[in-house]
Structure formats: C-alpha cells, structure tokens
Amino acid sequence: MTSAEPAPGRPAGPPVATATGLCKQYPGVRALDSVEFTIHSGEVRALLGRNGAGKSTLIRLLSGVETPDAGEVVIGGEPLGDGGVRRAAELGVATVYQELSLVPEMTVAENLFLNEWPRRGAAGIDYPRMRREAAEVLGELEVPVDPGALVGTLPLAEQQLIEIARAVRRRPRLLILDEPTSALAAEETHTVLSAVRRIADSGVAVIYVSHRLDEIRQVAGSVTVVRDGQVIDTVDVRDATTPQIVALMLGTTVQEAAALEPRTVDRTRTPLLSVRGLKLPPKLHGVDFDLYAGEVLGIGGLLGSGRSELLRAIAGFEPRAERVIEVDGARVARPTAAAMKKLGLGMTPEDRKGAGIVPMLGVGENMVMSWFGGVSRRGSISPALAERAGRDLVERLSVKTPRLSTPIVNLSGGNQQKAVIGRWLHARSRILLLDEPTRGVDVEAKQQIYRLVRELAGNGAAVVFVSGELEELPLVCDRVVTLQQGRIHREFTAPDITLDNIMAATMAVEV
Amino acid sequence: MSSTTLTHKPGGSSAKGTTTSRQLLHLNELGLLAAIVVLYIALSASAGGFLDTQNQLGILRDAASVGIPALGVTLVIIAGEIDISIGPAVAFASVIFAKGASEWHLGIAGALALTLVAGIAWGAFAGWLRARFAVPSFIATLGLWSALGGLALYATDALPVPLPASSFIDSLGGKFLGVPTPAVVFIVLFFVFWYLARRTAYGRSVYATGGNAAAAQLAGIPIRRIRVTLFATTGVLAALTGILLAARLGSGNGGAAAGLEFDVIAAVVIGGTALAGGRGSLIGTMLGVIFISVIANGLVLLGVNPFLQNVVRGVIIVAAVLANVIIGRRGNATRVS
C-alpha cells in the first residue's frame, strides 16, 4: 500500500521507551500482566486491541498517569519511577487523548501555549513571539492554519491537528496518540496521518492507538496487539493480513461460542421502516434502506462515518436532516422525535453516560421514564405498577441490580445498557435503533445483549444495530449494510455476513 | 462496579417501588432535623418568649413567605435551573393585587385572578426564553428580577397602595383555625408539590431533565414544555405570596420582600437539593425553610444587631450547605464519576 515509504517495521533508531515486566491490578481485574514493550526513535507503532484489552492501561503507565504494581518504565535511559505525569513530561513523553482539550474561544497560538504563554514583563504575554513560534510548529507539521484563528471556528480535523501540534511543540521523544482520528470523517483523516508520519520522520517515537486498520497500514510500521492484559505479538503490518491481525486481537474462543442460529426473515412484506434519501451534510449524502419486522439490521462503518447521525436523523433528533421516512408503508409527514416515538420507534444513544442514563435516578425509573403513562392510574404514577413494570423488565433483561431504586450509575456498563434498552421495551417500541449498544461493556454482557437483540427480533421487533466493532455484526445481524462516505456502500445477508467481508467493505476507503 | 452501596439496610432487599424513596428521610435531612432540634433547645433556653404560641405562629407565618415560592424553586433547581426573581416578583404581585382591587375596580376575585395570571405569564416568558433560545435561566430571571422590581416601584412611586376593606382579605392576612392563613396555604401546597414531585409524570420528568437532559430528551420527555412549566410555576407561587403579603400588610408595596430570593434559594439548598440538578426533595426544602425561619426569629429575639444578623445568617447558611455536601459525598462514595 505504501511501497514508496521508507521501510517500516524496522527500528529506526535507539530505543526511546522500554517497559519491562509491567503489571497492573485493578480491583477485580488484572489489567496488565508482565508486559514487555519497546519503541524506537522514528518509529510509528500501532497499538491494537479490543476494549478492555489493556491498551489504555499501558498508555497510562507509559505517560505516568499511573504507576505499575510491578515492573519498570524507562524513557530515554531514565527510569520513570513513581514520578508521575510531571516526570514523564520532563523525560519527553507527550500524550494526546481522544477527547479534545482545547479552549474553543481562544486562538490557535494561545491554545498551543496554554498556561505556558511566553512572558513579557511582569505579567504580560509576548504575543508576537507566541504567534511566531506557533507558526513555526504548525509549519513543521504542514498544518495550514492561521495561528490567530479561533480554535472553535476550525473544522474538527484541524482542531485535532492543533492538539497534536501542542504536544509536538514540547519536543517530545515519545508521542502517544489515542485514537486521534476517531471523531473525523474519512476524508479528513489523511491530513492527520501525514502529520503523524512527518513527526516520526523527525525522530520522535509515536505510539498510535486506533481501530482503523486501514489507517494503521498507512501510518505505522508495526503493530503490537494486546489481549487480556498481555502483549500477544508485535508484527510487521506489511506481512500481516487483516484476518491474521483480527485473529490476534480476538483469540478464538469468544467468537466460536456464539454462532448465529440462522433464521429466515420475510422481506417480501411491506417494510416496517423505510428510509429514502437521507441527507445530513457533511456526513450523510443520501442513505436509503428498508427494515423489516423480525430482523436485525447491522450498520457497519468506522467512527466518523455518520452512523450516529443516521440514527438520530431517523429518530427525529436532527431537524436539519432531509429525508423521507415511511413506517408500515405510510409516509410520515413530519418525522419529529415525538411523532417517531408515537409510531413505535426508540433509540438508544452511543454515549450511554452522557445521553443514555439519568445517573442519580433508580434503575426502575430509568426504564419507565419513556412512558410514565404505562405505570400511571388516573394521572398519578402508581408505585405498585411502576415496581411491577420495573421487575418484569429487570427479569426479562437479566439486569443485575440490588434493587430497582439503586441509582443506575452504580451498575456496571452492561447492566446500564440493558436498562436503557429496557426503556424502549417498556414504551412498547417496535423499531429499535441501537447505537453502539455494546460499547464499554464486558464480554459476558455483550453476549447477553446479542441474545437479547436476537430475541427481540424473534418476537417481531425490527432492530438496527450500529457498531464500530465490526466483529460483532456477524454475531447478531440477519443483514448488514456498510456505511461509507455518507452512503450505503455494500449489503450482506445471512451466510455472507463474515467479518472479512464487512471489514473489507468498511475499510476500502480511498484516502 | 456491580456495587451494592445501598444494601446496607439488612432485610431491605425487596425492591420497594421505583418512585418512592427507600427511607422516609435521607441522611442530610436527618442531620437538618437534628440541627433544628438543637436550635429549638438552644433558643428556648436563651431567648425569652421563643416557645410562646404567638412566637411559634409568627415563625410559621414567616416560613410561609419563604416556603411557598421555595416549593417551586425546588423543582426549578432539581431541573438544573435557577430562579432568582422571587423578591421583586412578590413585590410586583402585591402591587398588582392592590391596584386591581382598588384603582382598577376589578373586585377582589378579579384582582386575585389577574395577579395569578400575571405571575404565570412572566414566569412562562422566562421559561420560554430558557427553553426556546437557551438563555441561561440565571440571566432570564435576573432580567425579570430587575424589570419586575422596577415596574413595582414605578407603578407606585414607592408608596404603599392600600387595599380596600374586605373580610376575605382579612382572612387571607389573618388566621384559619388559629393558624396564620399563609402557613395553611404553605402546608397544603407542600403536600401538593410533594405529590407532584414523587407521583406524577411531570415531577419525575423534572428529575430526569435535571439529572441528564440529553437522556431525558432521547427518552421522549418534552423538556421544553417542562422548562416553561417550571418557571410558570414559580411565577404563580410568587404571585400568591405577594397576594398573601399584601393581605397581611393591608397594602401592596413596591419595595416589599426585598432579598426574599436569597432566603428561598438558601432554604432549598440547605434542604439538600443539588444546584447541579437531578437531586433534591421537598421534605428537605420544608426543613430548610423551617431552619432559616427559626434562625431569623431567634436572632431577633436575642436582640442581635440587625446588621450582624445578616452576617450570622450568612455563616450559618454556608456551614449548613457545607455539611450537606460532605454528607452527600459520603453517601455517594462508590459512585462512578
């Protein structure tokens, strides 16, 4: 793919960071188990692994956010010890996290020098110097942004580059990038990727965390795969095929355990939901699909492909969206959120914590809040009805909770998710749009959610299952469409829903 | 994470309803109750006449003027909003009521209706600014605070507007079965609001909106309508308070109830309602109202210099809230942030 590039995968210089025998234990979890890791100057190393595999823990230990229980981190020949983030920064470690930490109301230059503004006099800031140095850093990375521009007015990709530039300005030896492109549309990523290459070419060691294999192939020389707190292998990206890498990530056991029992879906009837010409620039440019009763339709696509926007637009939460929606063959004149809910559509958001749960309220109440009418008598909520409804749902979904009134925030992610899905069962929804329902959920809970989704469809519901973890689509879906560059790109039905097919379809992105 | 924080009550494992709380009083409310008991003991020992029936009824009447608007403000704060317009709103309402009953010849009933409708209108307007245009409720009600206060003084030249003689007004300002009428109104409304908050879709939607507005919206809760209703409610409660105040004073006063909004917000927050929204109770507010009313009364009886009284009240309010925060933090020790 990148044959003209200097040979990747080979140590380009002396080791910059070495970790030996790293162990880290969290209550109930062995997050890292005797991990060995070395990265050299000028190298871009991808770090790959499923959620909870130990990537984040490794990054936290390397950047001094946490100290290992056993083992040692050495940066540039100096042990990190328990010096924390400050010591790590002194030794030349810079980390860019997934969430942007820029101040939108300040200029690019001010952000690059946040709290390290060059001084003039007793309290003044040397603006000309700040601007000059900012321009220098941006020039090095070939980021065509005016240092005087307000960060909030820039597109997301450029904001991400500013974030990276801020780290680079400190002249790090080791730069850790945690999913720097996850929020970007596919077209926007290549500017970030080329900036990363340029940084590595200047001799910096870069750890690049991403789930996008196509990006990893473009930017990294080798990839270290982490699973269950251990480093499974480090392979040259050119020598490893996608299925090989996926196999390293997944192991074998989990996937075999949950093969899908085939089921026929009658697609000759009128679709329960039909979407035509859904447009929501800049992400979506005309999406069409039909959804039938009794089926689980998977929508695959990378983060930033517009998956969430698609669901929100169907559910009526994107007033700017252009679309024609039919439910049971009848066109919905004004598909507002209230109208769609009334027609039996329910959506669970990707951001469970931010937009799914009401943290302080009880589990039961978090479920019945979609339809208080269902637990009311003559306009008043009946505690007895509310309890019965809550109990039924808790049982049906096997939500593990000490009691119905336990604040939902005290539950595990998987149980929270089940409750959020339960909300729409309570509202008697027939069409369920589930956005990343298994994100941040442990393996067992994932299996339960898959089973639940299958069951709901078996009982006649129509489910849209959106996931960026493509490997789970074959486990739940009767049909899968892939979303790319704002359109439905490919479609696969039952026997052809394989990880290889889906991966190939989503990753075939021209950059 | 599958924590069992709240299972410390042995034998309480049978989930007891979704909408009723597990125990009648929470830790902070118990603390507040204890503080009130301590205050009573201390004041009855030190302040002469504190326990007299007349004085106790006086406390109750004062509590009502803080308490009636505090019921609405509790819901507003639970929803993650704030309403700081109470004082001037009460004053302006007392002026409308008095003018309506005298100068505008609307009759008592007409003046009463006009005042309540006006309260609903300005409250709903502030709520609409919040809901429709995302004007922060602090700003919307700050505007109201200034405008209503100004209108009240402008309309009266800062002179009292006398109410006509009427037995109905006398009974509003007087007693009902030996209890000051405002206190009776407060207690009745307390139960209404307690029920509203606990047992109605509206009340629970208020909690959901304050706890996580995005989630509430995705669940189909009409958060705009709720926000408008919340402020319309505080508007009408302020209007009612203004009517009761005018009845007691025999006149509408443009400068009345100055600073009442601070007592109201203090009572709500002392009662354990989180300014960040999502958490709070009307029982807590009731206790908070009693707490600050008793303190105010005690300081007067003790003959503390009026200027110093403000200092003492300020310190006590902050200390009470601090205690609440500390207790609240302990209660949520295992909460995943």
Chai-1 contact restraints between the chains, C-beta under 6 A:
chainA,res_idxA,chainB,res_idxB,connection_type,confidence,min_distance_angstrom,max_distance_angstrom,comment,restraint_id
A,K341,B,G220,contact,1.0,0.0,6.0,A-B,restraint_1
A,P349,B,L218,contact,1.0,0.0,6.0,A-B,restraint_2
A,A355,B,A214,contact,1.0,0.0,6.0,A-B,restraint_3
A,A355,B,A215,contact,1.0,0.0,6.0,A-B,restraint_4
A,A355,B,L218,contact,1.0,0.0,6.0,A-B,restraint_5
A,G356,B,A215,contact,1.0,0.0,6.0,A-B,restraint_6
A,V358,B,A208,contact,1.0,0.0,6.0,A-B,restraint_7
A,V358,B,G211,contact,1.0,0.0,6.0,A-B,restraint_8
A,V358,B,N212,contact,1.0,0.0,6.0,A-B,restraint_9
A,V358,B,A215,contact,1.0,0.0,6.0,A-B,restraint_10
A,M360,B,G211,contact,1.0,0.0,6.0,A-B,restraint_11
A,M360,B,G278,contact,1.0,0.0,6.0,A-B,restraint_12
A,M360,B,R279,contact,1.0,0.0,6.0,A-B,restraint_13
A,L361,B,G211,contact,1.0,0.0,6.0,A-B,restraint_14
A,G362,B,T18,contact,1.0,0.0,6.0,A-B,restraint_15
A,G364,B,T18,contact,1.0,0.0,6.0,A-B,restraint_16
A,E365,B,T18,contact,1.0,0.0,6.0,A-B,restraint_17
A,M369,B,A208,contact,1.0,0.0,6.0,A-B,restraint_18
A,M369,B,A219,contact,1.0,0.0,6.0,A-B,restraint_19
A,S370,B,A219,contact,1.0,0.0,6.0,A-B,restraint_20
A,S370,B,G220,contact,1.0,0.0,6.0,A-B,restraint_21
A,F372,B,A201,contact,1.0,0.0,6.0,A-B,restraint_22
A,S380,B,R199,contact,1.0,0.0,6.0,A-B,restraint_23
A,S380,B,T200,contact,1.0,0.0,6.0,A-B,restraint_24
A,I381,B,T19,contact,1.0,0.0,6.0,A-B,restraint_25
A,I381,B,R199,contact,1.0,0.0,6.0,A-B,restraint_26
A,P383,B,G17,contact,1.0,0.0,6.0,A-B,restraint_27
A,P383,B,T19,contact,1.0,0.0,6.0,A-B,restraint_28
A,P383,B,T20,contact,1.0,0.0,6.0,A-B,restraint_29
A,A386,B,T18,contact,1.0,0.0,6.0,A-B,restraint_30
A,A386,B,T19,contact,1.0,0.0,6.0,A-B,restraint_31
A,E387,B,G17,contact,1.0,0.0,6.0,A-B,restraint_32
A,E387,B,T18,contact,1.0,0.0,6.0,A-B,restraint_33
A,G390,B,T18,contact,1.0,0.0,6.0,A-B,restraint_34
A,K400,B,S2,contact,1.0,0.0,6.0,A-B,restraint_35
A,P402,B,T4,contact,1.0,0.0,6.0,A-B,restraint_36
A,P402,B,T7,contact,1.0,0.0,6.0,A-B,restraint_37
A,R403,B,A15,contact,1.0,0.0,6.0,A-B,restraint_38
A,L404,B,A15,contact,1.0,0.0,6.0,A-B,restraint_39
A,L404,B,T18,contact,1.0,0.0,6.0,A-B,restraint_40
A,S405,B,R22,contact,1.0,0.0,6.0,A-B,restraint_41
A,T406,B,L6,contact,1.0,0.0,6.0,A-B,restraint_42
A,V409,B,R335,contact,1.0,0.0,6.0,A-B,restraint_43
A,V409,B,V336,contact,1.0,0.0,6.0,A-B,restraint_44
A,N410,B,S3,contact,1.0,0.0,6.0,A-B,restraint_45
A,N410,B,T5,contact,1.0,0.0,6.0,A-B,restraint_46
A,S412,B,M1,contact,1.0,0.0,6.0,A-B,restraint_47
A,S412,B,S2,contact,1.0,0.0,6.0,A-B,restraint_48
A,R423,B,A219,contact,1.0,0.0,6.0,A-B,restraint_49
